[in-house]
Amino acid sequence: MSILQNLGRSAALAALAATLVGHPAGELQAQAFPTKPITFVVPFPAGNASDVAARALGEELARRLGQPVVVENKTGATGTIGASFVAKSAPDGHTLLMTSTSFAISTALVANLPYRPLQDFEPVLQVGGSGGMLLLVAPDSPAKTLAEFIDLARRNPGKLNYAHVGRGTIQHLTMEVFLSMTGLQIQPVPYKGSVQAITDIISGQIQVMFDSPSSAAPFVDSGKVRALTSAADARSVRLPSVSAVPESGIAELRDFRVGGWVGLLAPARTPEAVVKRVNEELGAIMNAPAMKQRLLQAGLEVVPAHSPAQFGQFLQADMARWQAAATAAKIPKE
């Protein structure tokens, strides 16, 4: 090798060293990311709020990052199959979990999860909240208000049925907490999905269920079902005509607040800089007025911009809340 070649090689190495000093490894990873298509794993069927959010945000994220964003529905076991898949995926930011409240609930109800919720994931961001859970009845139900429904159920102990979409789902646990607080006796009937359950409410085969605004809002809008109340502090932007629980003045339910959320998680050990970049890119996307409206139509109210650490704190608090709810309702882990 000639002296000139040696000098050239030394200069190149010096330039590379200077670049590395000026740009820490994490920053370089974030700048290079993504190097291939990104997959949003949704652990629920198509049409679910998580699925809608993944597809809406994925379209815009693909444009911003110059790589396709694929949405893959890995359903089953109340979301744990998809979550387990992501937990075992390469921690490089290319496989992410778009999940919901069920992720937190499962920690309270599933005895042997195939992953560690706090240790095997990195929080990225909370996309939005789905508002308070809605108490639904048929349009011709004799109960026109929450108080009237409670009175109806008390006069018919064990004679009414409620629908849920699987043990450990937010629909199931919300009703069980409601029953434990009111002392009502209503029999559970499991369904494979909200649409089937609501169809049987419309026909009168099932008398009542709790469901999220993201699933139930179109049926409420069309008058096919009646929402008696929203388990929130105040009326939602999406369904302003539905009264919130505090408006009922029912003493037993003064602390009854149950709402869902949708959020994004990455496998543990995903580089901090990559997590930060995805957080910032999606934060910008979902706070655009058009996207806010699109998500609102799906029943999701976008939350203000926040850091991954803040979402992590929210997630831990939500897990603790559902554990307390399961304990209060005397629902054991299985």
Order of alpha helices (4+ residues) and beta strands (2+ residues): alpha-alpha-beta-alpha-beta-alpha-beta-alpha-beta-beta-alpha-beta-alpha-beta-alpha-beta-alpha-beta-beta-alpha-alpha-beta-alpha
